[in-house]
Structures are given as C-alpha cells and as structure tokens.
Amino acid sequence: MQPANQLVPFQALDVIEWRRLRAWYLFLSGWIQVKIAEALGVTQGAVSQWLKRARQRGVEALRRGKAPGARPKLTADQKAQIPQLLARGATAWGFRGEVWTCERVAEVIKREFQVQYTPEHVGRILKKLRWSCQKPERRSVRRDEEAIEQWRDQQWPEVKKKPTRPA
C-alpha cells in the first residue's frame, strides 16, 4: 500500500479512471466524501468504494483493470493434450488425408472434450501451442499444367473478346 500523502501524476487517462484518481486527490486534500461526490457528479457510495479500495490496496487499485473475459471452455490440461491427440494423425480420427485444418482440429476437440469452438478460435489455441494448421490445396491432384498452359496460349486468344472500334 502506498502512503496516503503520495499522489499519482495525471497522465492520459480515460474519464472513469480520472474520476477515481481525482476523488483520491481531493480526499487527500481534505475534502469530505459528500463534496467529492458532488464535484465529480457521482454517488457518495461510489466515492466511498473508491476511497476504501485506495486505502486497502493502494492508489494503483483505482486504475482501470483489464476485463477478465469469458472463462475458457478447456482446462490447461485439456489444451496440453491437443498435440498428443493430433499426433495420432488425421486418418486415425476418420479424416481423409493427413492434413490438419482448423475445422478438423475443432472436430477432434468436440469429439474428445465435448467442447465446440469456431475454426478461428482453434487457430488461436493452436498458435499458443506453437502448432499451425495446414490449408488443403484447392486444386485437383489430376490437374494437367501442360494442357492448361497450351489452352491459355493457343485457344484463349481466340476465345477472348476483342474490343470493337468505333466506325
């Protein structure tokens, strides 16, 4: 806890945080809670809570904290199991081919832990685990590059519409 006479310098703060710090400063300057509440346009209960927080945990407790967010659906132990599950191979899970995509990993997580995640979130989980998904090739394996090149060079110019000139 910081000493009561130590003031925090005002920097670029958001309004809510500024109000709390200002309330503490006014309190240290001898103001009573009722007058602080009136001056800042807040309730006396809010001022009381702020001052209590500053006394118990120091003036830093008046600063805006990071929002905690939602609780993770998977525990740390479950997340640690994911690489081992994927090491079995995609075909062991009934997928065709040995390519891991975020969609496939999401399906494995759903089957193993009964937890459903979007492919985007699975990508974030895998990134934290230092894994990366592979994106399947969107081209046919029977694609004939020579035939495509020949068509592009010989037939496409014939098919391509030529601009008409004004008469």
Residue pairs with C-beta under 8 A, 6 or more apart in sequence:
1 55
1 56
1 57
1 58
2 58
2 59
2 60
4 28
4 55
5 28
6 59
7 25
7 28
8 21
8 24
8 25
8 59
8 60
8 62
10 18
10 21
13 21
14 64
16 64
17 62
17 63
17 64
19 40
19 42
20 50
20 62
20 63
21 59
21 62
21 63
22 40
23 36
23 40
23 42
23 47
23 50
23 51
23 62
24 50
24 51
24 54
24 59
24 62
26 35
26 36
26 39
27 33
27 36
27 51
31 39
33 44
33 47
33 48
33 51
34 44
36 47
37 43
37 44
37 46
37 47
40 47
50 62
53 61
53 62
54 61
54 62
72 79
73 115
73 117
74 109
74 113
74 115
74 125
78 113
78 115
79 125
79 128
79 129
81 112
82 105
82 108
82 109
82 125
82 126
82 129
82 131
83 129
83 131
85 108
85 112
86 100
86 105
86 108
86 131
89 98
90 96
90 97
90 98
90 99
90 100
90 104
91 97
91 98
93 104
93 107
93 108
93 111
95 104
97 136
99 134
99 136
100 133
100 134
101 119
101 133
101 134
101 135
101 136
102 119
102 120
102 122
102 123
102 126
102 133
103 119
103 122
105 122
105 126
105 133
106 116
106 117
106 118
106 119
106 122
109 115
109 116
109 117
109 122
110 116
110 117
117 125
122 133
123 133
126 132
126 133
